């Protein structure tokens, strides 16, 4: 009428075919393989939780601790393979993955375990998910201990086989737990009830009387409830008037194997009815409420997350498919109306080694297997990277790597391995491909980040901004009608012109009352004012300053003018002799249309870009090996066995131009890219190195390394056709302008205070005391301007006459 069992998922697959043929419900309390479904096996029921839920719980734990890669060790049968397949899907949804799958034979021994563990040692991930059958001898952890894999950089996540094994041991002796320090495992969560406690007490009494010899795991409780489930269902079948009858099976009849005699088996006539009763059963057993989903899987209560620490089993949290990870039991969360699955939480876990700090979950390398870092053995532009005479890697890129490595928060043992012969620059695409194919773990050097390379490796944050540029010969043959404007920036020209206007106005104010040259009709005064200001530039002014304040302003102004004119003359002289591009090439479009030969550096991605992207014929491209060869072919020209221009990356060209004045860059870079270090896909070190490079840039250390290698004789300048070399900027003269402005402002202030003092004295002597004193403000201002428009000599004469008449009055 019904089959209870089996405990093995692999055997359940086989028996399910027979139960389907006989229409006998198969009820398993231990077959957790998620591929055992009611669609394929309609008479299969599962009274335990499917591994579908367990693997989702494992994936949530991996995601909670932000691990991206795990190694799966599993039993090589349906149970192990299908469980790990589900785990792989669950991890993929959380942007993690199983990097390596290491199967164990079905009848494995400790030698097989050690072989698998040894395979995992060279691998980067250190998070192990182990999915095997219960092992009463704990052979797996004996092998782990022998392989010295119990350090703080390892993580051991066990599925419920581990908790099942532990629960089957006697509670008296816990010494075996010392070898399991830091292990994390899942255990089917079964709520504590009075019935469960009473049953476990009876079981312990049986153990004391030596009637049973093992503890009771969750699967033992599931088995107990399964027996009661079948008994209740058969009883219900009989109460509904069902008959227990059998008939010959059409599916099994006609089999030719006489030993098996499968044709003698009878089909259960009430199988469909019993299956329906089983599927709709709803009662409370030792494991909690027994009821099934539509696919005839038990609706479980979730899992406990247990941790072995100090020879004790600690519950550090719970998992359920509706709440995820939580420190509260699923039963407590069910009573809450709103459960936020985003707030995942676990208690503090003790990891292998006794530490509570979460392990990184991976190691890049160790002393036994250091990181293999390839670097290009360059033959030219060796300032960037090469192999020196001591057979050590050196250069700008190598120094930068060393500084960035200091900022990575863990030790990275590594060795440098040169790539190339040193007679010619190596093929950088081949170097990157060796990282992708695991010949090197990483590549350090002047490696351009281009599209085809990013498909196979991960790059760090660019540490140099670069792009392809055109370099061509230059001479002094061309000039410009407006070359006289080039020594100053537009900002400098504007401030200088404004200064002339201000000096004109200030000198007029200071000289107007005392100097006849600055008096007369308004038209004459304006002409004199501006002619005087601009004539100071050529020292041809006919007017002289008379006032002390005016002379003080002129001293500061003439000093400023002397410095500016001298600097202008020097800058103009330099510009008139500066190199102007003589090449007819004005940019990449004209270079393509010229049909002339184009040079490129051996090993650079410039060749593939010119050929594949810009569709330039390979016959027009000439490979060049060194800066000296650059110079030689550029001087020859395209018609004399040379090239019209060279296309290469900006850092190389800047270094090439550092000591060569006969060549210049045409236009601006026509591609945008950068240099970075290459790592294998999804390497965590690429992210950490990127962070380190950003820190170097923010601290200024990146610039210091650049200056060390490229600025010993002065940093190279970007010499492009549209730039203006030797231009003078306002920032170079702001102190002089400030000094002249302060002197001018001080003179104006003294003049204004003295004029106000004279005006007040004048008003006191000429105001009629009997007249009303409520003069309007505007009238007072107009009166003040009329006063300062008068010659100072006339005002002094008025004061003298008034003082004389006042003395005669007092004498009489």
NUTORLO-648962 format. One record per residue (C-alpha): residue in three letters; x, y, z. Coordinates in steps of 0.25 Angstrom, whole numbers, plus 5000, padded with zeros to 4 digits. Layout:
N
alaXYZ
...
***
This chain:
812
unk500050005000
unk501250105003
unk502750105003
unk503450175014
unk504850225011
unk505850205006
unk506950295013
unk507750305000
unk507350404989
unk508050314978
unk507250194983
unk505950274983
unk506150314968
unk506150164965
unk505050124974
unk504150234970
unk504050174956
unk503550044963
unk502550124972
unk502050194959
unk501750064952
unk501049994964
unk500350124968
unk500850114982
unk501250244989
unk502750264993
unk502950345005
unk504350385008
unk504850455021
unk506350465016
unk506350475001
unk506650625000
unk507150624985
unk506350744979
unk506150674965
unk505250574972
unk503950644968
unk502550604967
unk502550644952
unk503450524949
unk503050434960
unk501550464963
unk501550364975
unk502750424982
unk502550504995
unk503650565003
unk503450585018
unk504750655020
unk505250785014
unk505750795000
unk507150824997
unk506650944989
unk506351015002
unk507650975008
unk508551024997
unk507751154997
unk508151165012
unk509651135009
unk509551244998
unk508951345007
unk510151315017
unk511151335006
unk510451465002
unk510351515016
unk511851505018
unk512151565004
unk512951444999
unk512951444984
unk513451304981
unk513451174988
unk513951034986
unk512950914986
unk513350784991
unk512250684989
unk511850534987
unk511850494973
unk510450434972
unk509050494969
unk508950544983
unk510350624983
unk510250664968
unk508850714968
unk509050794981
unk510250864977
unk509550894964
unk508450964971
unk509451034980
unk510151094967
unk508851154963
unk508551214976
unk509951274977
unk509851334963
unk508551404967
unk509451474978
unk510651504969
unk511451394974
unk511951264968
unk512551124971
unk513951144965
unk514351004966
unk513550864968
unk514350754975
unk513550624975
unk513750504984
unk513550364981
unk512350294987
unk513150194995
unk514250294998
unk515250285009
unk516250375016
unk517250365004
unk516150414994
unk515850535004
unk517250575005
unk517450564990
unk516250654988
unk516750754999
unk518150754992
unk517550794979
unk516850914986
unk518150974992
unk518651044980
unk517351104977
unk516951244982
unk515651234989
unk515651185003
unk514151165006
unk513851025005
unk512450965004
unk512350825007
unk511150735003
unk511350585006
unk510650475014
unk510750475029
unk512050415034
unk512050355048
unk513650355048
unk513750495044
unk514850455034
unk514650585026
unk515150665037
unk516250575041
unk516750595027
unk516650745028
unk517450745041
unk518550655034
unk518550755022
unk518750875032
unk517550945026
unk516950995040
unk517551125039
unk516851265041
unk516851285026
unk515951165023
unk514451155024
unk513651025025
unk512151025022
unk511450895024
unk510150855019
unk509250775029
unk510050645028
unk510950705038
unk509850735049
unk509250605046
unk510650535049
unk510750615062
unk509350595067
unk509550445066
unk510750445076
unk510650425090
unk510450555098
unk511450505109
unk512750515101
unk512950645094
unk514450635092
unk514350615077
unk513850755076
unk515250805078
unk515550775064
unk514350845058
unk514650985063
unk514051095055
unk513151005046
unk511851065042
unk510750965038
unk509250965036
unk508250875044
unk506750865041
unk506050955050
unk505050875059
unk504250965069
unk504350925083
unk503050865088
unk502550785100
unk502350665091
unk503750675086
unk504450685099
unk503650575105
unk504050485093
unk505450525094
unk505450485109
unk504850355106
unk505950335096
unk507050375105
unk506550265115
unk506650165104
unk508050205103
unk508350195117
unk507750055117
unk508650025105
unk507449995096
unk507950095086
unk509350135084
unk509250265076
unk508650405078
unk507350455071
unk507550545059
unk506550625052
unk506350515041
unk506050415053
unk504850515056
unk504450525042
unk504450375041
unk503550365053
unk502550465048
unk502650395034
unk502150265041
unk501050335048
unk500650405035
unk500550275027
unk499750205038
unk498750325039
unk498550325024
unk498250175023
unk497350195034
unk496650305027
unk496550225015
unk495850115022
unk494950215028
unk494550265015
unk494150125010
unk495350105002
unk495749954999
unk497049895000
unk497149814987
unk498249794976
unk498249754961
unk499349724951
unk500249834946
unk500249864931
unk501549934933
unk502249814940
unk501549704933
unk502349634922
unk503749654928
unk504649544924
unk505649544936
unk505249414943
unk506049444955
unk505449574959
unk503949524955
unk503449664955
unk502249614948
unk501749554961
unk501649694967
unk500249754968
unk499749894965
unk499049964977
unk497649994973
unk497550104984
unk498850174981
unk498250304975
unk497250314987
unk498350284997
unk499350384990
unk498250494991
unk497950465006
unk499450475009
unk499650605001
unk498550675008
unk498950625022
unk499050735032
unk499450695047
unk500550735057
unk501650635059
unk502950635067
unk503550725056
unk502450825056
unk501250845046
unk501250735035
unk500650785022
unk501150785008
unk501250884997
unk500650864983
unk501850794978
unk501750694990
unk502950754997
unk502850775012
unk502650915016
unk503850925026
unk504151015037
unk505551055032
unk506951035037
unk507751065049
unk509151125047
unk510151055057
unk511551085060
unk512551005067
unk513351085077
unk514151045090
unk513650895089
unk512150945089
unk511050955078
unk510551095078
unk509351135070
unk509651275063
unk508451295055
unk507251235047
unk506851235033
unk505551225026
unk505051245012
unk504151365016
unk505151435025
unk506551395021
unk507551405032
unk507151445046
unk507551435060
unk506051405063
unk505451265061
unk504551265049
unk503351235058
unk503551365065
unk503651435052
unk502351375046
unk501551455057
unk502051585051
unk501251645040
unk502451705033
unk503851635031
unk504951715024
unk505751615016
unk506851715014
unk507151725029
unk507951595029
unk508651565043
unk509451465050
unk510151455064
unk511651465065
unk512251345059
unk513551275063
unk514351245051
unk515551145050
unk516751185058
unk515851245069
unk515651385062
unk514251455062
unk514751545050
unk514051505037
unk515151435028
unk515351495014
unk514951365008
unk516151354998
unk517651364997
unk518351414985
unk519651344987
unk520451284998
unk521951255001
unk521851114995
unk521251174982
unk521451324980
unk520751414971
unk521351404957
unk521451544951
unk521851564937
unk522451694932
unk522951734918
unk524451734916
unk524451854908
unk525651894898
unk525252044897
unk524652144906
unk525152064917
unk524852164928
unk523452104928
unk523851964931
unk524951864927
unk525951764933
unk527251824938
unk528651774938
unk528451714952
unk527251634946
unk526251704954
unk524951774949
unk525051924950
unk524452054944
unk523252144947
unk522252044946
unk522951944956
unk523152054966
unk521652094965
unk521351944967
unk522251934980
unk521552064986
unk520152014983
unk520451874989
unk520851945002
unk519351995003
unk518751865000
unk518251815014
unk518851675013
unk520151605009
unk520351574995
unk521551484992
unk521951494978
unk523051474968
unk523351554955
unk523551484942
unk524051554930
unk523251544917
unk524051564904
unk525551554899
unk525951694902
unk526351714888
unk525051764883
unk523751814891
unk522851694893
unk521451674888
unk520551734899
unk519351654894
unk520151524896
unk520551564910
unk519051594914
unk518651464908
unk519651394917
unk518851444929
unk517551404923
unk518151264921
unk518751244935
unk520151254930
unk520351384939
unk519451424950
unk519551564947
unk520351664938
unk520951794942
unk521451894932
unk521052004922
unk519851924918
unk518851994910
unk517351974914
unk516651944901
unk515351874898
unk515851734893
unk516751724905
unk515651754915
unk514851634910
unk515851534915
unk516451604928
unk516151704938
unk516951834939
unk517151924951
unk516852074952
unk517652144941
unk518952204947
unk519252284934
unk518352354924
unk518752324910
unk518352324896
unk518852314882
unk519552444877
unk520252484864
unk521652534864
unk522352604852
unk523552694849
unk523452844852
unk524252964848
unk524253114849
unk523753154835
unk522353194838
unk521853314846
unk520553394849
unk520153534846
unk519553534861
unk520853474867
unk521053604875
unk519753564884
unk520353424887
unk521253464899
unk520053494908
unk518853414911
unk517553484908
unk517353504923
unk518753574924
unk518353664913
unk517053704919
unk517653734933
unk518853814926
unk517853894918
unk517053924930
unk518253964938
unk518554074928
unk517154124929
unk517254134944
unk518554204944
unk518054304934
unk516854334943
unk517654334956
unk518754424951
unk517754524946
unk517054524959
unk518354554967
unk518854654957
unk517654734953
unk517654834964
unk519154864964
unk519654834949
unk519254924938
unk519554814928
unk518254744933
unk517354864933
unk516554924922
unk515354884914
unk514754744916
unk515154694903
unk516654744905
unk516654674919
unk516154544914
unk517154544903
unk518354584912
unk517854484922
unk517954354913
unk519154404905
unk519954424918
unk519554284922
unk519954214909
unk521154294907
unk521754244919
unk521954114911
unk522854184901
unk523454284911
unk522954404902
unk522054474911
unk522154624910
unk521354654923
unk522054644937
unk521454604950
unk521554714960
unk520854664972
unk521554574982
unk520454464982
unk520454464967
unk521954444966
unk521854324977
unk520754254968
unk521654274956
unk522854214963
unk522054084966
unk521354084952
unk522754104944
unk523353984952
unk522153894948
unk522253944934
unk523753914933
unk523553774938
unk522353744928
unk523053804916
unk524353734919
unk523553604920
unk522753634908
unk523953654900
unk524653524904
unk523353444902
unk523153504888
unk524553474884
unk524453334889
unk523053314881
unk523653374868
unk524753264869
unk523853144874
unk523553024866
unk522353034857
unk521852904850
unk522352894836
unk521652764833
unk520452774824
unk519752674834
unk518752744842
unk518052624849
unk517752474847
unk516852504836
unk517852574827
unk518852464831
unk517952354826
unk517652434813
unk519152454810
unk519452314806
unk520852334813
unk521552234821
unk521252234836
unk522152194847
unk521752114860
unk522452054872
unk522651904872
unk521751834882
unk520851954883
unk519351944881
unk519452054871
unk519651954859
unk518351884862
unk517652014864
unk518152074851
unk517951944843
unk516651894848
unk515852014853
unk516352124843
unk516552024832
unk517952074828
unk518651974819
unk519751894826
unk520651934814
unk520652074819
unk521052044834
unk522452034837
unk522951964851
unk523952044859
unk524751984870
unk525352104877
unk525352264879
unk526552274871
unk525852204859
unk524652294862
unk525552414859
unk526252354847
unk525052324839
unk524352454843
unk525552534838
unk525652454825
unk524152474822
unk523152384814
unk523852394801
unk525252364805
unk525052234812
unk524452294825
unk523052324829
unk522152444829
unk521752434844
unk521852344855
unk520652294863
unk520852244877
unk520352264891
unk520452394898
unk521452364910
unk522452304900
unk522352424891
unk522552524902
unk523752444906
unk524252444892
unk524052604891
unk524752624904
unk526052654898
unk525652674883
unk525252804879
unk525152774864
unk523752694866
unk522452724871
unk521052674874
unk519952704864
unk518652724870
unk518152654882
unk517952504885
unk516952434875
unk516752324885
unk516452324900
unk517052204909
unk517952184920
unk518952084926
unk518651984937
unk519151854943
unk518451724937
unk517851614946
unk517051494944
unk515551514942
unk514851534956
unk516151544963
unk515951614977
unk517351674976
unk516951754964
unk515951834972
unk516851854984
unk517951904975
unk517052004969
unk516752054982
unk518252064985
unk518452144972
unk517452244976
unk518052264989
unk519352284983
unk518752384974
unk518052464985
unk519352464994
unk520252514983
unk521052394983
unk520752364968
unk521252494964
unk522552474972
unk522852344965
unk522552414952
unk523552524955
unk524552424960
unk524652354946
unk524252464936
unk524652604942
unk526052594946
unk526452684934
unk525052754935
unk523752694932
unk523252684917
unk522252784912
unk521152754903
unk521552814890
unk520352824881
unk519952904870
unk518852984876
unk519653014889
unk520353144892
unk521753124898
unk522453224906
unk521153304909
unk521153394921
unk519953374931
unk519353474941
unk519853384952
unk521253414949
unk521053564952
unk519953574962
unk520853624973
unk521353734965
unk519953774961
unk519553764976
unk520753864980
unk520453964969
unk518953954973
unk519253974988
unk520154104985
unk519054154976
unk517954134986
unk518754194997
unk519054324989
unk517554334985
unk517154325000
unk518154425005
unk517654524994
unk516254504997
unk516454525012
unk517254655010
unk516154705000
unk515054675010
unk515854745021
unk516054865012
unk514554865008
unk514154865022
unk515054985025
unk514555055013
unk513055035017
unk513255085031
unk513955215026
unk512855245015
unk511555195022
unk510555305026
unk510255265040
unk508855335039
unk508455245027
unk507755115030
unk508754995031
unk507854885025
unk508654865012
unk508254745003
unk509254635001
unk509254644986
unk509554794987
unk510654764997
unk511254664987
unk511154754975
unk511754864984
unk512954774988
unk513254744973
unk513254894970
unk514154914981
unk515254814977
unk515054854962
unk515754984966
unk517255004966
unk517854974980
unk518655104978
unk517355184977
unk516755114990
unk518055144998
unk517955294993
unk516455304998
unk516955245012
unk518055345013
unk517155465010
unk516155415020
unk517255395030
unk517755535028
unk516355605029
unk516055525041
unk517355575048
unk517055725044
unk515655705050
unk516255655063
unk517255775063
unk516255885062
***
